[in-house]
Amino acid sequence: MMTKQKTEYLNIRLSPDIKALIKTAAESERRSISNFIECLVVEYSEKKQLINPESSSEK
């Protein structure tokens, strides 16, 4: 399966506590922060039926 090229940027402001929590969670799954957040968004979108689970490229 061919992955889509990542060309978009998203800059957000977080509290240091939330940033540390995201970093710890990503490391526990051996993912980058970017990939971890991407997976969270895909899982949330599937759960809320915003996208079809078969159409998502990563889990």
N, CA, C and O atoms as CSV, one atom per row, in Angstrom:
chain,resi,resn,atom,element,x,y,z
A,1,MET,N,N,0.838,-1.178,0.000
A,1,MET,CA,C,0.000,0.000,0.000
A,1,MET,C,C,0.882,1.240,0.000
A,1,MET,O,O,1.815,1.340,0.797
A,2,MET,N,N,0.598,2.172,-0.875
A,2,MET,CA,C,1.373,3.398,-0.973
A,2,MET,C,C,0.854,4.415,0.037
A,2,MET,O,O,-0.355,4.622,0.143
A,3,THR,N,N,1.758,5.050,0.776
A,3,THR,CA,C,1.342,6.044,1.752
A,3,THR,C,C,1.260,7.415,1.093
A,3,THR,O,O,1.972,7.698,0.129
A,4,LYS,N,N,0.396,8.248,1.619
A,4,LYS,CA,C,0.248,9.597,1.093
A,4,LYS,C,C,1.417,10.450,1.544
A,4,LYS,O,O,1.908,10.314,2.665
A,5,GLN,N,N,1.857,11.329,0.658
A,5,GLN,CA,C,2.949,12.233,0.991
A,5,GLN,C,C,2.452,13.266,1.998
A,5,GLN,O,O,1.367,13.826,1.841
A,6,LYS,N,N,3.236,13.506,3.010
A,6,LYS,CA,C,2.859,14.464,4.046
A,6,LYS,C,C,3.416,15.830,3.681
A,6,LYS,O,O,4.629,16.041,3.668
A,7,THR,N,N,2.506,16.755,3.383
A,7,THR,CA,C,2.924,18.084,2.946
A,7,THR,C,C,2.343,19.195,3.802
A,7,THR,O,O,2.678,20.361,3.593
A,8,GLU,N,N,1.485,18.871,4.757
A,8,GLU,CA,C,0.815,19.880,5.571
A,8,GLU,C,C,1.483,19.999,6.944
A,8,GLU,O,O,2.008,19.026,7.485
A,9,TYR,N,N,1.448,21.204,7.484
A,9,TYR,CA,C,1.992,21.484,8.808
A,9,TYR,C,C,0.865,21.943,9.730
A,9,TYR,O,O,-0.093,22.577,9.290
A,10,LEU,N,N,0.993,21.616,11.001
A,10,LEU,CA,C,0.040,22.060,12.009
A,10,LEU,C,C,0.831,22.499,13.233
A,10,LEU,O,O,1.533,21.698,13.850
A,11,ASN,N,N,0.715,23.752,13.570
A,11,ASN,CA,C,1.407,24.292,14.751
A,11,ASN,C,C,0.369,24.546,15.831
A,11,ASN,O,O,-0.634,25.220,15.595
A,12,ILE,N,N,0.615,24.002,17.017
A,12,ILE,CA,C,-0.310,24.194,18.129
A,12,ILE,C,C,0.461,24.599,19.374
A,12,ILE,O,O,1.652,24.318,19.506
A,13,ARG,N,N,-0.242,25.265,20.287
A,13,ARG,CA,C,0.356,25.635,21.571
A,13,ARG,C,C,-0.244,24.729,22.628
A,13,ARG,O,O,-1.458,24.534,22.684
A,14,LEU,N,N,0.625,24.176,23.467
A,14,LEU,CA,C,0.219,23.263,24.533
A,14,LEU,C,C,0.887,23.661,25.833
A,14,LEU,O,O,1.913,24.341,25.843
A,15,SER,N,N,0.297,23.232,26.912
A,15,SER,CA,C,0.972,23.411,28.197
A,15,SER,C,C,2.131,22.411,28.248
A,15,SER,O,O,2.082,21.372,27.589
A,16,PRO,N,N,3.162,22.717,29.021
A,16,PRO,CA,C,4.282,21.780,29.140
A,16,PRO,C,C,3.848,20.400,29.639
A,16,PRO,O,O,4.414,19.389,29.223
A,17,ASP,N,N,2.857,20.348,30.518
A,17,ASP,CA,C,2.381,19.061,31.035
A,17,ASP,C,C,1.769,18.201,29.938
A,17,ASP,O,O,2.029,17.000,29.866
A,18,ILE,N,N,0.957,18.815,29.087
A,18,ILE,CA,C,0.320,18.059,27.994
A,18,ILE,C,C,1.377,17.606,26.991
A,18,ILE,O,O,1.324,16.477,26.503
A,19,LYS,N,N,2.327,18.468,26.682
A,19,LYS,CA,C,3.396,18.088,25.746
A,19,LYS,C,C,4.186,16.895,26.289
A,19,LYS,O,O,4.502,15.965,25.548
A,20,ALA,N,N,4.497,16.928,27.568
A,20,ALA,CA,C,5.240,15.826,28.184
A,20,ALA,C,C,4.418,14.540,28.158
A,20,ALA,O,O,4.960,13.460,27.920
A,21,LEU,N,N,3.121,14.654,28.400
A,21,LEU,CA,C,2.249,13.484,28.364
A,21,LEU,C,C,2.191,12.876,26.969
A,21,LEU,O,O,2.250,11.656,26.817
A,22,ILE,N,N,2.076,13.721,25.952
A,22,ILE,CA,C,2.069,13.231,24.561
A,22,ILE,C,C,3.387,12.550,24.235
A,22,ILE,O,O,3.400,11.482,23.622
A,23,LYS,N,N,4.499,13.159,24.641
A,23,LYS,CA,C,5.828,12.585,24.379
A,23,LYS,C,C,5.972,11.223,25.045
A,23,LYS,O,O,6.462,10.278,24.426
A,24,THR,N,N,5.552,11.115,26.294
A,24,THR,CA,C,5.634,9.846,27.022
A,24,THR,C,C,4.772,8.778,26.373
A,24,THR,O,O,5.205,7.637,26.217
A,25,ALA,N,N,3.547,9.144,25.991
A,25,ALA,CA,C,2.639,8.195,25.351
A,25,ALA,C,C,3.192,7.728,24.004
A,25,ALA,O,O,3.127,6.541,23.684
A,26,ALA,N,N,3.734,8.653,23.220
A,26,ALA,CA,C,4.302,8.296,21.917
A,26,ALA,C,C,5.497,7.362,22.089
A,26,ALA,O,O,5.625,6.373,21.367
A,27,GLU,N,N,6.359,7.671,23.032
A,27,GLU,CA,C,7.527,6.823,23.278
A,27,GLU,C,C,7.120,5.431,23.733
A,27,GLU,O,O,7.770,4.447,23.379
A,28,SER,N,N,6.042,5.339,24.521
A,28,SER,CA,C,5.609,4.026,25.014
A,28,SER,C,C,5.109,3.133,23.881
A,28,SER,O,O,5.098,1.908,24.005
A,29,GLU,N,N,4.696,3.755,22.778
A,29,GLU,CA,C,4.251,2.993,21.603
A,29,GLU,C,C,5.302,2.981,20.500
A,29,GLU,O,O,5.048,2.518,19.388
A,30,ARG,N,N,6.477,3.491,20.821
A,30,ARG,CA,C,7.586,3.563,19.868
A,30,ARG,C,C,7.185,4.282,18.580
A,30,ARG,O,O,7.453,3.817,17.472
A,31,ARG,N,N,6.537,5.428,18.765
A,31,ARG,CA,C,6.098,6.257,17.645
A,31,ARG,C,C,6.682,7.654,17.809
A,31,ARG,O,O,7.063,8.064,18.905
A,32,SER,N,N,6.740,8.369,16.696
A,32,SER,CA,C,7.071,9.790,16.793
A,32,SER,C,C,5.840,10.508,17.331
A,32,SER,O,O,4.733,9.972,17.286
A,33,ILE,N,N,6.031,11.702,17.830
A,33,ILE,CA,C,4.893,12.482,18.316
A,33,ILE,C,C,3.912,12.723,17.172
A,33,ILE,O,O,2.700,12.603,17.352
A,34,SER,N,N,4.430,13.057,16.017
A,34,SER,CA,C,3.580,13.307,14.856
A,34,SER,C,C,2.744,12.081,14.504
A,34,SER,O,O,1.536,12.193,14.293
A,35,ASN,N,N,3.376,10.921,14.440
A,35,ASN,CA,C,2.656,9.700,14.101
A,35,ASN,C,C,1.666,9.322,15.192
A,35,ASN,O,O,0.573,8.842,14.891
A,36,PHE,N,N,2.024,9.528,16.441
A,36,PHE,CA,C,1.130,9.222,17.541
A,36,PHE,C,C,-0.150,10.059,17.450
A,36,PHE,O,O,-1.253,9.530,17.583
A,37,ILE,N,N,0.005,11.365,17.223
A,37,ILE,CA,C,-1.158,12.245,17.114
A,37,ILE,C,C,-1.993,11.870,15.889
A,37,ILE,O,O,-3.222,11.870,15.952
A,38,GLU,N,N,-1.333,11.554,14.783
A,38,GLU,CA,C,-2.043,11.135,13.573
A,38,GLU,C,C,-2.890,9.891,13.854
A,38,GLU,O,O,-4.047,9.822,13.437
A,39,CYS,N,N,-2.329,8.928,14.546
A,39,CYS,CA,C,-3.075,7.705,14.889
A,39,CYS,C,C,-4.254,8.016,15.802
A,39,CYS,O,O,-5.331,7.446,15.631
A,40,LEU,N,N,-4.068,8.914,16.772
A,40,LEU,CA,C,-5.172,9.304,17.650
A,40,LEU,C,C,-6.318,9.911,16.853
A,40,LEU,O,O,-7.483,9.599,17.097
A,41,VAL,N,N,-5.989,10.773,15.907
A,41,VAL,CA,C,-7.020,11.434,15.100
A,41,VAL,C,C,-7.754,10.415,14.232
A,41,VAL,O,O,-8.977,10.478,14.103
A,42,VAL,N,N,-7.021,9.484,13.641
A,42,VAL,CA,C,-7.661,8.457,12.807
A,42,VAL,C,C,-8.569,7.578,13.659
A,42,VAL,O,O,-9.706,7.313,13.268
A,43,GLU,N,N,-8.095,7.124,14.804
A,43,GLU,CA,C,-8.911,6.281,15.685
A,43,GLU,C,C,-10.162,7.022,16.151
A,43,GLU,O,O,-11.250,6.446,16.167
A,44,TYR,N,N,-10.021,8.280,16.527
A,44,TYR,CA,C,-11.165,9.082,16.961
A,44,TYR,C,C,-12.172,9.233,15.818
A,44,TYR,O,O,-13.379,9.099,16.015
A,45,SER,N,N,-11.653,9.512,14.628
A,45,SER,CA,C,-12.521,9.707,13.467
A,45,SER,C,C,-13.273,8.440,13.106
A,45,SER,O,O,-14.436,8.503,12.709
A,46,GLU,N,N,-12.632,7.300,13.237
A,46,GLU,CA,C,-13.313,6.021,12.998
A,46,GLU,C,C,-14.388,5.780,14.056
A,46,GLU,O,O,-15.502,5.367,13.736
A,47,LYS,N,N,-14.046,6.040,15.311
A,47,LYS,CA,C,-14.984,5.828,16.412
A,47,LYS,C,C,-16.232,6.695,16.253
A,47,LYS,O,O,-17.344,6.244,16.525
A,48,LYS,N,N,-16.047,7.923,15.819
A,48,LYS,CA,C,-17.161,8.858,15.633
A,48,LYS,C,C,-17.790,8.729,14.239
A,48,LYS,O,O,-18.673,9.507,13.875
A,49,GLN,N,N,-17.334,7.755,13.479
A,49,GLN,CA,C,-17.833,7.478,12.131
A,49,GLN,C,C,-17.681,8.688,11.203
A,49,GLN,O,O,-18.539,8.947,10.359
A,50,LEU,N,N,-16.602,9.406,11.368
A,50,LEU,CA,C,-16.291,10.514,10.481
A,50,LEU,C,C,-15.608,10.023,9.210
A,50,LEU,O,O,-15.686,10.658,8.159
A,51,ILE,N,N,-14.930,8.865,9.331
A,51,ILE,CA,C,-14.307,8.217,8.174
A,51,ILE,C,C,-14.605,6.728,8.246
A,51,ILE,O,O,-14.926,6.192,9.307
A,52,ASN,N,N,-14.494,6.081,7.116
A,52,ASN,CA,C,-14.678,4.640,7.024
A,52,ASN,C,C,-13.384,3.960,7.465
A,52,ASN,O,O,-12.322,4.297,6.943
A,53,PRO,N,N,-13.432,3.010,8.413
A,53,PRO,CA,C,-12.196,2.356,8.883
A,53,PRO,C,C,-11.347,1.774,7.765
A,53,PRO,O,O,-10.120,1.767,7.866
A,54,GLU,N,N,-11.975,1.287,6.701
A,54,GLU,CA,C,-11.202,0.710,5.590
A,54,GLU,C,C,-10.456,1.776,4.801
A,54,GLU,O,O,-9.491,1.466,4.102
A,55,SER,N,N,-10.894,3.038,4.905
A,55,SER,CA,C,-10.247,4.090,4.125
A,55,SER,C,C,-9.026,4.679,4.811
A,55,SER,O,O,-8.242,5.379,4.169
A,56,SER,N,N,-8.846,4.413,6.100
A,56,SER,CA,C,-7.689,4.935,6.813
A,56,SER,C,C,-6.459,4.101,6.471
A,56,SER,O,O,-6.527,2.875,6.383
A,57,SER,N,N,-5.340,4.784,6.281
A,57,SER,CA,C,-4.132,4.092,5.851
A,57,SER,C,C,-3.291,3.593,7.012
A,57,SER,O,O,-2.468,2.697,6.826
A,58,GLU,N,N,-3.474,4.154,8.225
A,58,GLU,CA,C,-2.662,3.750,9.369
A,58,GLU,C,C,-3.558,3.475,10.553
A,58,GLU,O,O,-4.655,4.021,10.665
A,59,LYS,N,N,-3.074,2.620,11.435
A,59,LYS,CA,C,-3.761,2.346,12.695
A,59,LYS,C,C,-2.781,2.341,13.816
A,59,LYS,O,O,-3.160,2.128,14.967
